[in-house]
Amino acid sequence: MRPLFLICALFALLTSPSAAQVSLPRVGVPDVGGVLDQVDDTLDRSTREIERQVEKLARDRLRRINRLVRRNSDAIELDASGAPARRGELLVMDASAEALERANQDGFTVLSRENIEGLDLAVIRLGVPEGMSLSDAEMKLRGILPGAEISADNLHFQSGNASVATLALSASSTSSAGAPVGMIDGAPSSAVEVSEMRGFAKGAPYPSNHGSAVASLLAYAGAGPIRVADVYGTDKAGGNALAMAKGLGWLVAKGSKVVTISLVGPRNAVLGRAIAAAQRKGVVVVAAVGNDGPASPPSYPASYKGVVAVTAVDGKRRALIEAGRALHLDYAAPGADIYGRNAKGRRIELRGTSFATPLVAARASQAIARGNDWRGVLDGEAIDLGRKGHDETFGRGLVCASCTGR
């Protein structure tokens, strides 16, 4: 649509009383129609470029998943919905002993019975019949156990990128420490001080760049004490739903009031139920919307009911083009032009919704520590961006606007 207001403004300027009193240089009058055509062409090109980038993000996501499965086919395969999961295992809840015996007769074997600490949640790991794909096994088991909750042990991925930076260090903290915060991610390095760590994957805890950056941002923004559940370690199938549920249970049992999760994956029954159990105990769960672009499927755990879903903006308060989406959106926070620490303790430049999420979690942590309603405090701080009021790009507004990392 042509910007009619520009024509009106130009007409008002030329016909106003003051215009008659000003000596203007002799210049050629531009062809307004031609100018507007140029504006339209520029807008069209910009729109097409954005569409191309969004489509590329969607293609890149599928390529990453396919490459991951090909390279780690001994540990990972696709479930019935096409999402990556731990090979040869299914997770079952609400199944009777008789139903499990029927499954056993059809070749499904009980690998372990998991009673998740802190959440009163019981999960059974079943091995799939030999030679059967995970996808086929999932569909078959649903027929054998019609009343049970069945899911694959889906993988979740970190949602941020980091690069080496050489700028001077910024202040170590923006404000006083808050209530205890739990973090589900990779482990941070020894350069980032945390109160406790525990591993929930093979080789964990094992220092990672992503975990180090998230933890450093939590510390910088005033969260604490910080406990870390490492769900990656050195496991090829790290970041799986069961490990995340176990990590969440441990964090809740340890007294975390806020849990931040900068990971994304598909909807999963076990993790969804674990998060609901944590919320019933009063824990605030904060999660990133991911970096697969607006054309990606809704990200989880950000899309679970009641989870605080966080997106990211750059230093000019523009929404990141790669920001993913959730079924709802709560807040935006800085996720580019900010800095954190890597696994070697070096200061690095960060980009992604992963790094906006701990800033929001820290703000909630501070409000809870002061005995305040965390939602009211965050709403009061949030700077309205984009369309007035809550919107699908910035949620309720920008939180921790001046945060730049350490």
N, C-alpha and C positions, 0 to 999 in steps of 0.2 A: 504494500500500500504506500502511495507517495506521501511524503511528510507535508501535508497541507499547511501545518502550522508555520513552516518556514516561509511559504508564500505570503501568509497573512502578516507575519512579522516584518517582512521586507516591504510590503505595501504600507503598513503603519508607519514605518520609519520614513519613507519617501513622502508621505502625505501629512506628516505631523507639522504643527506650527514651527517647531524649532528647525525643521529641515529647510524651511524657506529662508532662515536667517544665517545658514551656514554656507560658506563658500566652499564648494566641493571641487576637487580637481576634475579635469575633463578625462574621463575614462570611458572605455567602451562598456555598454550595459551588457552583462552576461545573458546568455540564453538560459533562462531559468529552467525551461523544460529539459535542456541538455544537461544541466547540472544535476537535476533530479534523476535523469536516466543514468548518469554516472554513479549516483548514490545507490540506486537500485541494483546496478551491476555489481558494485562492491559488496552490498549486502548479500546478493545471490551467491557470489563467490565465497564469502565467509560462511554462509549456511552450508554450501556444498562441501567445504573443507571440514567443517565440524561433523557433518554426516559421514564423511570418509573416515575421519578419526574414530568415530563411534563404531563404525562397522569394522575397522581394523582391530579395535580393542576386543570386540566379540570374536573375531577370527583368531586372534592371538590367544584368547582364553582356551578355545577348543584345541588349538595346536599344542599349548602347554600341557593340557590334560593327556592328550594322545601320546605326546613324547614321554611324559612321566610314566605312563602305563607300559609303553614299549621298553623303556630302559630299566624298569623295575618289575618286570612281569613275574618274578619269583615271589614278590611281596604284595603287589597291588593288581587289582583288576576292577572292571566296571560292574556296578550293581544293575538291578533291573531298570533303573531310571537313567542309566548312562553316567552316573557319578562315580569317581574313583573311591575305592574302599580297600581295606585289608583283605588280601586274598584268602579264600577258603573258609571264612568265618561269618557267621550271622549272630546277631544279638536278639535275645528273646526276653520278653517280660509278660507276666500274667498268664503263664502256661501251667496247667495242672501236671501232676506227676504222670497221670494216665496219658495225657496228650504227648508228653515228652517221650514216653515209652513207645508210642506209635511212631514218633519221629525217628527214634532209635532203630526201630524195625525197618524203616525205610533208608537206613544208612547214615542218619545224622547222629553225631556223637557229641556228648557233653565234654567240652574242653575245660570249663571252669564255671564255678558259681561265684558271682561277684556281689558282695554286700557293700554298697558304696558308703563309705564313712561320711557321717554328718548329714546325710540326706534321706536315710531310711528307704533306700532304693535297692532292689534286688534285680540283677541282670544275669542271664545265663548265656554263656558263649557256646555256640554249637559249631562243630566242624562239618562242612558239607560233604556229601558222598564223594568218594574218589572218582575222578574223571568228570565230574559235573561242574559246569561253570557257576560262578556266583549268581549270575542273573537267573539261570534256570533253577538253581537251588532255592533262591528266594521265592520265586513264584510257586514252586512245588511245596515248600514249607507252609506257605500261606493256605494252601489247600488242606494240609494235614492239621494245622493249628488255626482254625478259623477265628477263635476267640482271643488269640494272643496278639501282642504287639511285637512285630518283627521288623528288623532293619539290618542293613549292612553296617559295618563299622567304618563309616564314611570319613574321608580325610578332609582336613581344613588347612587353608593356606594363609601364610602371612601376607598382609596387604600394605606393603610399603617398600621403597627403595632407598638405598643409602650410597653416598659417594664421599670420598675423602675431602675434607675442608682444611684450610690452613689459616683461617681467620682467628683473631684473638678470642680468648674465652670470654663469655658473658658472665653475669652474676650467677652464683651457685644456686640461688633459690629466689622465687618471686614472693613467697609469703611463708607463714608459719605452718608447721606440720599439721596434718589432719588425722582423721580416724584411720584405723588399720585398713590397708588396701591389699587385695590379692591380685595376682597377675597370672594369666594362663598364656604361655608363650614358650619360646626357647629360654634357656638360662642366660642371665647377664654375666658379664665378666667381673672379676674381682675389683675392677676400677669403679664399679657402681655398688654402693653400699646397700644391702638389703638385710632384713632381719633373719630370714630363713628361706631355704630352698629345698625342694623335694622333687625327685624325678619320677615320671610316670610313663617312661618309654625306655627302650633299650639304650644303654649308654648315658642316660640322663642322671644328674644334670651335666650338661655340656654347653660351654659358652657359645653364644650365637650373636651375630651382629644385630639382628632384629630384636632379640630379647634385651640385649644391652641398651639399644636405643630407646625402647619403650620404658625400661626401668629408669634410665637416666632422666627421661622426661617426667616420669612420676615424681622422682626425687626433686627435680628442678621446680616443679609446680607446687610443691608443698604437701604431697601425699606422704602417708607413713603411719606406722612402720609398714614396710613392703615385704610381702611374702610371695614367692614365685613357685608356681607349679610348672616344671619343664615337661611339656608333652611331646617334645621332639627328640632330644638327645641325639643319638646317631642312627635312629630307627628309620629305615626306608619308608615305612608306613606310619611315621610319626604324625602327630596332629590328628589322630583318629578320635572319633566321638567318645569311645569308652575311656580313653586316657583323659580327655577333657572333663568328662563327668566325674571321674575319680579325683582329678586335680581340684575341681570345683568343690567337691565334698570335703576334701582336706582343708581347703582355704576357709570354708564355712566353719568347720570344726575348730579351726585355729582362731576364730573370732574376727575374720575379715568382714568389714561393714560394706565395702565396695569391692567388686571384682571387675577388672578390665580385661577385655578379650579383643586383641587386634588380629583376629583370624576370621576367615570366611569359608563357608562350605554349604552343602545342601541341607535341607530340612532333615533332621534325624530324630527319631522317637526317643532314644535314650537320652541324648543331650537336651532335648526339649523338656523332658520330664525332670531332668536334673536341675535345670535352670528354674523351672516352676517351683521345685522343692526349696531351692535356695531363696527365692523371692518370698515364699511363705514364711521363712525365718527372718525376713526383714532385710535381706541383702540386696543392694542395688547392683545390678549387672549392666555394664556399659560395653558396647561392642561397635566395631567399625563396619561401615557399609561396603568396604572393599574397593578395589581399583580396577574392576573389569568393565567399567563404563555403564552408562544408563541403559544399554540394550541387553545387559546381562540378566540372568535370572535373579530373583530376590535373594539377598545374601542372609545367611544364618551364621551365628546366633542373633545378629542384629534384628531379624524379622520376627523373632519369638515375642509373644505378647508380654508387654511390660519391660522389655529390655530397652535401655537408653541407646538409641541408634545415632551414630555420629558420622558426619561427613567432614570434608576438609576444604579450606580455602588457602590461597597463596598470600604472599605479602601485600598484594594490592586488594585483598579481600574478594578475589574472584574465585568462583567455585572451580575445583580441579576438574578438567574435562574427563579424566579417567575415573572419577568418583563413581562407585557403583550405586546400587539402590537397595532399599529394604521396603517392607510392606508399610512401614511408617518411618518418619524421620523426626528426631528430637532437636539436635543441635549441630552447629558447625563449630570448628575450631581450627587454628593454624595447622596446616599439614604440608606446607611447602615454604621455602625460605626460612626454615628453622633448623636447629642443630642438636645433635645428641652424641652419645658415645658408642663406639663399636666394640667388638669383643677384645680388641687390643687396648682399649681405653683411649683411642684417638678420637678427636672431635670430628664429626662427619656431618655433611649436609643431608637432610632427610626430605622425602617427598612421599606422601600417601596418606590415606585415611587412618592407617595404623597409628600414626604419630599425633593425629588430632585426638584420638580416643583417650589416651592417658591424661591429657590436659583436662578433659571434661571430668574424668574419674577423680582427678585430684581436687577439682573444684567441689564436687559432691562430697568428697572426703572431708574437706575443710568445713563445709556447712554442717555436716553431721557431728563433727568434733565440737562445734560451738553450740550444739543442741538445737540448731535451726532446721526448718523444713528445707531439705536440699533442693527440691523442685522450685520452691519460691525464690530461693537465693539465686539459682541459675537463671530462672526467668527474669529476675531483676537485673542481672548482669548482662544478659544477652542483648546484643546490638542487632536491631532489625535490619536485614539486608534483603534486596530483591523486592518482591511484591509485599505490600504492607501486611503484617501479621504472619502467622505460620504459613510456610509454603513448602513445596516438595524439593526445593533446591537447597535452602538453608535451615529448614525446620523452624524452630522457635527463635533462631538468631545465633549470632557469633559469640562464643564464650572464650575467655582467656585471650582476648584480642591482642594484648601486648606481649604474649608469650613468644619467645624466640628460641628457647632451648639453651643448652649449656655446652 
